[in-house]
Amino acid sequence: MRPAAALGARISLRELDVTDIDDAVAIVGDDEVTQWLSFDARDSYETAAMIQGVMERAALSPRTEYYLAVTPSTSIQMIGFARLGLEGVKAANLGYSIRHADWGKGYATDAARTMTTFGFEVLGLHRIAATIGPDNNASIAVVEKLGFTYEGCIRDHVFTNGAWRDSLLFSVLECEWKLANHLLAEPGGDTGPRPEAP
């Protein structure tokens, strides 16, 4: 099976590999970043094990997740990750994170948009959900900008940073995504970068 990859307006998505460990530590080892994730900060050993697990799951058939590195369009250096965890019937959960030094540059929005497009256009999904901490205003703004609908609160959803935390549930359906992207495209014009099939 071909490695999964996709191009966004500002970023590229590619498979993770062992050369990404140091860059990954700058993301998942940073308390500023992991305060918004569903797990505590990880050291280099834990990060290496995480990436090894990602690589092993990428080799499964059928594949159960797409956990991809986010890189700027002008570089191969990993600055974040985007993930689709497949579950249920034609459904997935979306996750994404960008290293602290690159916050506020539009990378998270582009990564989430690109991964969602990949899910619908390449994987043939029907529904993509995202669960976000109630205080994570930046991430809530990302999914709202992309047209996700708020569905409700999942109480005590994750245990992180020593306490239980609620999550807000958002989702978008394939028909909604296609309609929104059709309305954004100029007639006969370029609808933007296309994801590559895995």
BAVEX-997756 format. One line per 8 residues: number of its first residue (from 1); their letters; for each residue x negated, y, z negated of N, C-alpha, C. Coordinates in steps of 0.05 Angstrom, whole numbers. Atoms other than C-alpha are relative to their C-alpha. Layout:
N
NUM = A = X:Y:Z:X:Y:Z:X:Y:Z ~ ...
//
This chain:
198
1 = MRPAAALG = -17:-24:0:0:0:0:-18:25:0 ~ 15:-24:-1:-26:69:17:2:16:-26 ~ -2:-17:24:-44:115:-41:20:22:5 ~ -19:-22:-2:10:166:-55:-14:27:0 ~ 11:-27:-2:-4:238:-37:21:18:11 ~ -20:-19:-10:35:301:-23:-13:28:-1 ~ 10:-27:-2:20:373:-4:22:20:-8 ~ -18:-22:7:54:433:-36:-10:26:12
9 = ARISLREL = 8:-26:-11:47:507:-21:-26:9:-12 ~ 25:-8:15:-8:518:-74:-17:-23:-9 ~ 14:23:11:-26:448:-96:1:-24:18 ~ -2:27:-12:-39:377:-73:3:-20:-23 ~ -3:22:19:-19:313:-108:-15:-24:11 ~ 15:24:-8:-64:252:-105:-1:-20:-23 ~ 3:21:21:-76:187:-143:-22:8:-19 ~ 21:-4:21:-116:191:-208:-21:-22:3
17 = DVTDIDDA = 21:20:1:-183:155:-213:-19:7:-23 ~ 18:-2:23:-240:147:-263:-16:26:1 ~ 14:-25:-1:-274:211:-238:15:23:-12 ~ -17:-22:11:-216:251:-267:-1:1:-31 ~ -2:2:29:-230:233:-340:-7:27:-13 ~ 8:-25:13:-267:297:-359:20:22:5 ~ -20:-20:-6:-216:341:-324:26:-6:-15 ~ -24:7:14:-160:302:-357:-2:7:-30
25 = VAIVGDDE = 4:-7:28:-190:313:-426:6:30:-5 ~ -5:-28:2:-185:388:-413:30:6:-1 ~ -30:-3:0:-109:377:-406:11:-13:-25 ~ -13:15:22:-88:322:-454:-15:1:-26 ~ 15:-4:25:-142:339:-505:3:28:-12 ~ -3:-28:8:-119:411:-512:27:3:-15 ~ -24:-4:16:-70:426:-569:19:20:12 ~ -17:-21:-12:-45:487:-531:18:-13:21
33 = VTQWLSFD = -15:13:-20:-22:440:-476:19:-21:-12 ~ -15:23:10:1:379:-515:22:8:-20 ~ -22:-8:17:45:420:-562:27:-2:16 ~ -24:1:-16:94:417:-503:5:-27:12 ~ -3:27:-11:84:344:-485:12:-19:-20 ~ -13:20:18:113:280:-515:-21:-16:-15 ~ 21:14:15:46:258:-545:-20:20:-11 ~ 20:-17:13:-9:287:-589:-25:1:18
41 = ARDSYETA = 25:-4:-15:-77:311:-562:-16:-26:-1 ~ 15:25:-3:-122:254:-539:-30:6:3 ~ 29:-4:-4:-198:247:-544:-8:-13:26 ~ 10:10:-25:-242:225:-487:4:-30:3 ~ -5:29:-1:-236:151:-505:29:-6:7 ~ -29:4:-5:-160:154:-508:8:9:28 ~ -7:-9:-27:-158:194:-443:-10:-19:21 ~ 10:20:-19:-201:143:-407:18:-24:0
49 = AMIQGVME = -19:23:1:-154:88:-431:26:7:14 ~ -24:-10:-13:-95:130:-408:-2:-2:31 ~ 4:1:-29:-124:137:-338:-2:-28:10 ~ 1:28:-8:-141:63:-335:28:-12:2 ~ -27:9:-1:-69:48:-351:16:10:23 ~ -13:-12:-23:-44:96:-298:-9:-15:25 ~ 10:14:-24:-89:62:-246:11:-28:2 ~ -11:27:-1:-65:-7:-266:29:0:8
57 = RAALSPRT = -28:-1:-7:8:13:-262:4:9:29 ~ -2:-8:-29:-5:45:-193:-3:-24:18 ~ 4:24:-17:-25:-24:-168:23:-20:-2 ~ -23:18:3:40:-57:-191:18:0:25 ~ -20:2:-22:90:-81:-139:24:-16:-10 ~ -5:-28:-8:142:-56:-144:-12:19:-20 ~ 12:-20:16:113:7:-171:21:12:-19 ~ -19:-10:20:144:34:-236:-4:30:-6
65 = EYYLAVTP = 4:-29:4:114:104:-237:-20:11:21 ~ 19:-15:-17:77:156:-195:-11:21:-19 ~ 14:-18:18:28:191:-241:-23:12:15 ~ 19:-11:-19:-11:238:-196:-14:24:-10 ~ 16:-24:7:-66:289:-204:9:24:15 ~ -6:-25:-13:-50:361:-189:-27:14:5 ~ 24:-15:-6:-106:398:-153:8:25:16 ~ -5:-23:-17:-108:468:-123:-4:-7:29
73 = STSIQMIG = 3:6:-29:-101:468:-47:-29:3:9 ~ 28:-5:-9:-173:493:-43:-21:-16:-14 ~ 20:15:16:-205:442:-89:10:-29:-4 ~ -8:27:7:-205:368:-108:0:-4:-30 ~ 1:2:30:-213:384:-183:28:-2:-11 ~ -26:3:13:-155:360:-225:5:22:-20 ~ -7:-21:18:-120:417:-261:26:-6:-15 ~ -25:8:13:-58:380:-283:9:-27:11
81 = FARLGLEG = -12:25:-10:-13:321:-270:30:4:4 ~ -29:1:-4:57:307:-245:7:-30:1 ~ -7:29:3:94:242:-259:30:-4:6 ~ -27:11:-3:156:206:-236:1:-28:-12 ~ -4:27:11:175:148:-281:26:-11:10 ~ -24:11:-12:223:104:-244:15:-17:-20 ~ -17:16:18:281:75:-283:29:1:11 ~ -27:2:-9:352:53:-270:2:-4:30
89 = VKAANLGY = -4:4:-29:380:52:-199:-5:26:14 ~ 7:-23:-16:346:102:-153:-2:26:-17 ~ 2:-22:19:330:147:-213:-28:1:-11 ~ 27:-4:11:267:176:-244:1:23:-20 ~ 5:-23:18:243:222:-300:-25:15:10 ~ 22:-17:-10:199:280:-279:-15:12:-24 ~ 17:-13:20:140:304:-321:-22:15:14 ~ 22:-15:-12:85:354:-307:-14:16:-21
97 = SIRHADWG = 15:-17:19:30:393:-342:-24:12:15 ~ 23:-14:-12:-24:443:-322:-18:9:-23 ~ 19:-9:21:-87:459:-361:4:29:-7 ~ -6:-27:11:-83:521:-404:-12:23:16 ~ 14:-21:-14:-133:561:-363:14:8:26 ~ -14:-5:-25:-87:556:-302:30:6:-3 ~ -27:-8:4:-21:575:-334:6:27:13 ~ -9:-25:-11:19:630:-301:-8:5:29
105 = KGYATDAA = 8:-3:-28:-7:618:-230:19:-13:19 ~ -19:13:-18:53:581:-203:-5:-29:6 ~ 7:28:-6:20:513:-203:20:-20:-11 ~ -20:19:12:71:479:-249:25:0:17 ~ -24:-1:-17:129:503:-206:-4:-15:26 ~ 6:13:-26:96:479:-142:-4:-30:-4 ~ 3:28:5:76:413:-173:27:-14:-4 ~ -27:12:5:147:400:-198:16:-1:25
113 = RTMTTFGF = -15:0:-25:177:420:-132:-10:-21:19 ~ 12:20:-18:128:377:-92:6:-29:-9 ~ -5:26:10:138:317:-137:30:-7:3 ~ -29:5:-4:214:324:-134:6:-6:29 ~ -3:5:-29:212:329:-58:-10:-28:7 ~ 11:27:-4:168:266:-58:20:-21:-9 ~ -19:20:11:219:230:-101:24:-4:18 ~ -24:3:-17:278:245:-56:-7:-8:28
121 = EVLGLHRI = 5:5:-29:246:244:13:-16:-25:6 ~ 17:24:-5:195:188:5:10:-24:-15 ~ -9:23:16:221:145:-51:30:-6:2 ~ -28:4:-4:294:153:-33:17:0:-26 ~ -14:-2:26:316:171:-104:27:14:3 ~ -26:-14:1:387:194:-120:1:21:-22 ~ -1:-18:23:374:229:-187:-28:2:-12 ~ 25:-5:14:313:261:-220:7:17:-25
129 = AATIGPDN = -5:-14:25:316:282:-293:-26:11:-12 ~ 23:-10:15:269:323:-337:9:6:-28 ~ -6:-6:28:268:326:-413:-22:19:-10 ~ 18:-22:8:237:389:-443:6:9:-28 ~ -4:-10:27:226:414:-514:15:26:0 ~ -17:-24:0:276:468:-534:-15:26:-1 ~ 16:-25:2:220:519:-546:-18:5:24 ~ 18:-2:-23:184:507:-480:14:16:22
137 = NASIAVVE = -14:-17:-19:213:567:-444:-11:0:28 ~ 12:-1:-26:163:566:-388:8:-24:17 ~ -8:24:-15:180:494:-368:30:0:6 ~ -29:-3:-6:255:507:-375:4:18:24 ~ -3:-19:-23:246:566:-327:-8:-14:26 ~ 9:15:-24:210:519:-278:23:-16:12 ~ -21:18:-10:267:468:-273:25:16:8 ~ -23:-16:-8:321:522:-272:-5:13:27
145 = KLGFTYEG = 7:-13:-25:284:557:-215:3:-20:23 ~ -1:20:-21:283:491:-177:29:-12:3 ~ -28:8:-3:359:481:-186:9:-24:-17 ~ -9:21:18:361:429:-241:23:11:-17 ~ -23:-7:16:425:429:-282:-4:-10:-29 ~ 2:7:28:426:429:-358:22:-19:-7 ~ -20:20:7:462:367:-385:5:-2:-30 ~ -4:2:28:452:371:-460:-25:-5:-16
153 = CIRDHVFT = 23:3:18:407:359:-520:-2:-29:-9 ~ 5:27:11:376:292:-538:-14:4:-27 ~ 10:-6:27:366:294:-613:-22:-19:-8 ~ 23:15:9:301:271:-644:-11:-19:22 ~ 7:16:-24:278:247:-576:-28:-10:0 ~ 28:8:1:203:245:-586:-13:6:-27 ~ 15:-5:24:155:241:-645:-27:10:8 ~ 25:-12:-8:97:288:-634:-8:22:-20
161 = NGAWRDSL = 11:-20:19:52:333:-676:12:-4:-28 ~ -8:6:27:76:298:-738:30:3:-7 ~ -29:-5:5:151:310:-729:16:-9:23 ~ -19:6:-21:212:289:-690:8:26:14 ~ -7:-24:-16:231:337:-634:23:-7:19 ~ -21:2:-20:294:346:-594:-11:4:28 ~ 6:-6:-28:292:348:-518:25:10:14 ~ -22:-9:-17:336:386:-470:-1:-15:26
169 = LFSVLECE = -1:16:-24:359:344:-411:10:16:23 ~ -7:-13:-25:361:372:-341:-1:-21:22 ~ 1:18:-23:374:337:-275:7:13:26 ~ -9:-8:-26:382:346:-201:5:-24:17 ~ -8:22:-17:416:301:-151:-11:4:29 ~ 11:-1:-27:391:285:-81:16:20:18 ~ -16:-18:-17:450:321:-47:-4:29:-8 ~ 5:-27:9:438:383:-90:-27:10:10
177 = WKLANHLL = 27:-8:-9:364:384:-73:0:5:30 ~ 0:-3:-29:376:375:1:15:25:8 ~ -16:-24:-6:429:430:2:-17:25:-6 ~ 16:-24:8:384:479:-36:-23:4:19 ~ 22:-3:-18:325:465:10:8:7:28 ~ -10:-7:-27:367:469:73:7:30:1 ~ -7:-29:1:392:538:51:-24:17:0 ~ 24:-16:1:321:561:40:-15:-1:26
185 = AEPGGDTG = 15:3:-25:296:538:108:12:18:22 ~ -9:-15:-23:300:583:168:9:-19:22 ~ -9:18:-22:339:553:227:-23:-4:20 ~ 21:6:-19:289:518:271:-28:5:-11 ~ 26:-7:10:233:539:225:-12:-22:-16 ~ 15:19:16:182:504:181:13:-2:-27 ~ -12:4:26:214:474:119:-21:-5:-22 ~ 22:3:19:146:469:85:-14:-26:3
193 = PRPEAP = 16:24:-2:95:415:73:16:-26:-5 ~ -15:25:3:118:343:78:-17:-19:-17 ~ 15:20:16:99:289:27:-7:-24:17 ~ 8:23:-14:62:228:51:11:-25:-14 ~ -10:25:11:90:159:42:-22:-16:-13 ~ 21:16:13:53:114:-7:-6:-25:16
//
